[in-house]
Amino acid sequence: MWVNVLLVIGGAGLLILAADRLVLSAGGLASKLGMSPVLIGAVVIGFGSSAPELVVSLAALDQPNGLDLAVGNIVGSNIANISLVLGFSVLLFPFAGLSKTLRREGVVMMVSLIAVAVFAWNQELTVWSGAALLAGLPITAILVSRWAKSDDSPPPDIDTNGASTGRLVFTAVISIAILIAGARAMVIGAESIALEYGLSEGLVGLTILALGTSLPELGTVLASARRGQAQLVVGNVLGSNIFNSFGVVGTTAVFGAGSLETNFRGDLVVMLMVAVVAGLAAWTGDRYHRYEGALLLLAYPVAIWLAT
């Protein structure tokens, strides 16, 4: 038991350390190269910080009812990213100027979530459904790259202390690797503790694994918000959920196609509802207020209660 507790604490420490370095290096790259902060947030940070979901979901396929663990992990992670991760950052550091991003990248995220809900609705994932989801990744990358060229948002103003582009790339890659290691340590510890108390695979995936694999997003989003990088925050959350839905569920379905023992229909509906509420809150006023962050944060335990 104590080993598992130490894994959770040590993993959290690695996450905190790596998240700030990742934001600094990614923001520095955007500043040095004149790139859109949304592009950096969605593709580099968002996709990179979702690597734990991919690693954990593929590893889960070796376990009994592993597909349930993997799907529960992604559905729960998507819910946590929108309500818990975004809610914390808005509560502490409100930001504005989101409508254009939500009209573009936000719509792509909704499409990815709906696609997962449609394919998993009948409690089965096939190789073909996985391939269809994976096809969404290159399409998303192309769209985000094109939108970034016309994005009038200024690059983040981050002092790189004279660091070269190569050094910033190296720091970003190492930071992502440390994020993955920290998340994996936390997941191993938390999952072992949870299974000792007899929790089902679907519930463990939806709660313990989802929370653990969402910690990199939480760390990077909070670090971005603290430094006033609103576009990095939103790009991270949107990019992470897009990669989770298209990339992780798609890959999991291709390599572990089969039936789901857990009925995820209620969970899928909750995931879509949370995304719609979060999108409307920012779209209508082009900004998030602290009270909206508090509501998103409070929505997380309600969403998990409804989903389980």
ZIZIHU-V517981 format. One record per run of one state. SS is the DSSP state (@ for helix, = for strand, . for the rest). FROM is the first residue (numbers start at 1). TO is the last residue. If there is no record, write none. Layout:
# ZIZIHU-V517981
SS:FROM:TO
SS:FROM:TO
This chain:
# ZIZIHU-V517981
.:1:1
@:2:33
.:34:36
@:37:49
.:50:50
@:51:60
.:61:65
@:66:92
.:93:95
=:96:96
.:97:98
@:99:120
.:121:123
=:124:125
.:126:126
@:127:149
.:150:164
@:165:196
.:197:200
@:201:226
.:227:229
@:230:256
.:257:257
=:258:259
.:260:264
@:265:285
.:286:286
=:287:287
.:288:289
@:290:307
.:308:308
